[in-house]
Amino acid sequence: MITYHAIGYHGLFVALGALVLMTLLPNGSRAHRLLSRALLGALIITAALVGLSY
């Protein structure tokens, strides 16, 4: 069974991978900006899901 708690922790693992990818991309590239915005949104959603799980 997948819970909000599990979704939150899996989201954090994906966020770590995104951070590694962001370090490999050049700073001014479109992919870097898109990934950073997506990562920020994912972290906000992950925080909300983990908060709802308690």
Buried (B, 14 or more C-beta within 10 A) or exposed (E): EEEBEEBBEEBEEEBEEBEEEBEEBEEEEEEBEEBBEEBEEBBEEBEEBBEEEE
